[in-house]
Amino acid sequence: MQDLFHNLTVRPALAPASVDDDTAQESLVIDRRGYESLTFVIATGVIADADASFAVLVEHGDESDLADAAAVPDAELLGTEALAGFGADDDTETRKIGYAGAKRYVRLTITPGGNSADAYLAAVALLGAPHVAPTANP
C-alpha cells in the first residue's frame, strides 16, 4: 500500500480570510527545496457577491522573495489557471493546480474581479515526492 502521509508536507499558502474588494491575494512564497512536486489546494467559503470572479495566477523564480517572479508557462502547470479560478456560484468548493517546473520558489495569487462583499478563501501548498522520507509531522 502506498503511504501518502509520510511522503507529503503541507504548508500554509493563504491564511483563511474574508476578501471584500478586488485586492489581489498573494500567497506566501513556497520553497520547493527537498521536494519534487507541488500542488496548491484552494478552498472557498461563502462568496456573497453574485457578480464576483476570482482569477488564479502561479508565478515562479530563483529569488527567495520572488523579486524575479514570472508567470509559470502553461506547459509547466498541472491543470490550468482557468480551471483553478472560481466565481460567485462556487461556495464551499475546492480547486487545485500543480507546478511541474524547475524553479525553487513558487507563489499563488488569487485576484478578485467585481467583488464588493465578503468572499472567504484559503489555500495550502502540498509538497510531495520528498528527497528524504518520512516527512515530519507537523
C-alpha positions as CSV (number, residue, x, y, z in Angstrom):
1,M,0.0,0.0,0.0
2,Q,1.3,3.5,-0.9
3,D,1.7,5.8,2.1
4,L,0.9,9.5,1.3
5,F,1.1,10.6,5.0
6,H,4.9,10.0,5.2
7,N,5.6,11.4,1.8
8,L,3.7,14.7,2.0
9,T,4.3,18.1,3.6
10,V,1.5,20.7,4.0
11,R,2.4,24.3,4.2
12,P,0.1,27.3,4.6
13,A,-0.1,29.4,1.4
14,L,-3.1,31.8,2.0
15,A,-4.4,32.0,5.6
16,P,-8.2,31.8,5.7
17,A,-9.5,35.3,5.2
18,S,-12.5,37.3,4.1
19,V,-11.9,39.4,1.0
20,D,-14.4,42.2,0.3
21,D,-12.8,44.1,-2.6
22,D,-10.7,43.4,-5.7
23,T,-7.3,43.4,-4.0
24,A,-5.0,40.5,-5.2
25,Q,-4.3,37.9,-2.5
26,E,-0.7,36.7,-2.8
27,S,0.3,33.5,-1.0
28,L,3.4,33.0,0.9
29,V,6.4,32.1,-1.2
30,I,6.7,28.3,-1.2
31,D,10.3,26.9,-1.1
32,R,10.4,23.6,-3.0
33,R,13.8,22.6,-1.8
34,G,13.8,18.9,-1.0
35,Y,10.6,18.1,-2.9
36,E,9.9,17.2,-6.5
37,S,6.2,18.1,-6.6
38,L,3.9,21.0,-5.5
39,T,0.2,21.3,-5.7
40,F,-1.8,24.3,-4.4
41,V,-5.2,23.5,-2.9
42,I,-7.7,26.4,-2.8
43,A,-10.8,26.3,-0.6
44,T,-13.6,28.7,-0.8
45,G,-16.2,29.6,1.8
46,V,-19.3,31.6,1.2
47,I,-19.0,34.1,-1.7
48,A,-21.5,36.8,-1.0
49,D,-21.2,38.9,-4.2
50,A,-23.2,37.4,-7.0
51,D,-21.0,39.0,-9.7
52,A,-17.6,38.2,-8.3
53,S,-15.0,36.1,-10.1
54,F,-11.6,35.0,-8.9
55,A,-8.6,34.5,-11.3
56,V,-5.6,32.4,-10.3
57,L,-2.0,33.0,-11.3
58,V,1.0,30.9,-10.4
59,E,4.5,32.5,-10.5
60,H,7.9,31.1,-10.0
61,G,11.5,32.3,-9.7
62,D,15.0,31.8,-8.3
63,E,15.0,34.5,-5.7
64,S,13.6,33.7,-2.2
65,D,11.5,36.9,-2.2
66,L,10.4,36.2,-5.8
67,A,11.8,39.6,-6.9
68,D,12.3,37.8,-10.2
69,A,8.8,36.4,-10.3
70,A,7.5,35.3,-13.7
71,A,4.2,33.7,-14.7
72,V,4.6,29.9,-15.0
73,P,4.2,28.8,-18.6
74,D,1.2,26.6,-19.2
75,A,3.4,23.7,-20.1
76,E,4.8,23.7,-16.5
77,L,1.3,23.7,-14.8
78,L,-0.7,20.6,-13.9
79,G,-4.3,21.7,-14.6
80,T,-5.0,25.2,-15.7
81,E,-5.3,28.6,-14.0
82,A,-8.7,29.0,-15.6
83,L,-9.9,25.7,-14.0
84,A,-8.4,26.7,-10.6
85,G,-10.3,30.0,-10.7
86,F,-13.8,30.3,-9.3
87,G,-16.9,32.6,-9.1
88,A,-19.9,33.6,-7.1
89,D,-21.6,30.2,-7.5
90,D,-18.6,28.3,-6.1
91,D,-19.4,28.4,-2.4
92,T,-17.6,25.9,-0.2
93,E,-15.7,24.3,-3.0
94,T,-12.1,23.3,-3.7
95,R,-9.8,23.8,-6.6
96,K,-6.2,22.6,-7.3
97,I,-3.3,23.5,-9.5
98,G,0.0,21.8,-9.7
99,Y,3.5,23.1,-10.6
100,A,5.8,21.0,-12.7
101,G,8.6,23.5,-13.4
102,A,12.2,23.5,-12.1
103,K,12.3,26.8,-10.2
104,R,12.8,26.6,-6.4
105,Y,10.3,29.3,-5.4
106,V,6.6,29.4,-6.3
107,R,3.7,31.7,-5.4
108,L,-0.1,31.6,-5.9
109,T,-2.1,34.8,-6.4
110,I,-5.9,34.9,-6.4
111,T,-7.3,38.2,-7.9
112,P,-10.9,39.0,-7.3
113,G,-12.9,40.9,-10.0
114,G,-16.2,42.6,-9.4
115,N,-16.1,41.7,-5.7
116,S,-17.7,44.1,-3.2
117,A,-18.9,41.7,-0.5
118,D,-17.4,39.0,1.8
119,A,-15.7,36.1,0.0
120,Y,-14.0,33.6,2.2
121,L,-10.9,31.7,0.8
122,A,-7.8,29.9,1.9
123,A,-5.0,27.9,0.2
124,V,-2.4,25.4,1.2
125,A,0.6,24.0,-0.6
126,L,1.1,20.3,-0.8
127,L,4.7,19.3,-1.2
128,G,5.4,15.7,-2.3
129,A,8.0,13.3,-3.6
130,P,10.4,14.3,-0.8
131,H,14.1,13.7,-1.2
132,V,14.1,12.4,2.4
133,A,11.2,10.4,3.8
134,P,9.3,10.1,6.1
135,T,8.4,13.7,6.3
136,A,7.9,15.4,9.7
137,N,4.5,15.8,11.3
138,P,3.6,18.7,11.6
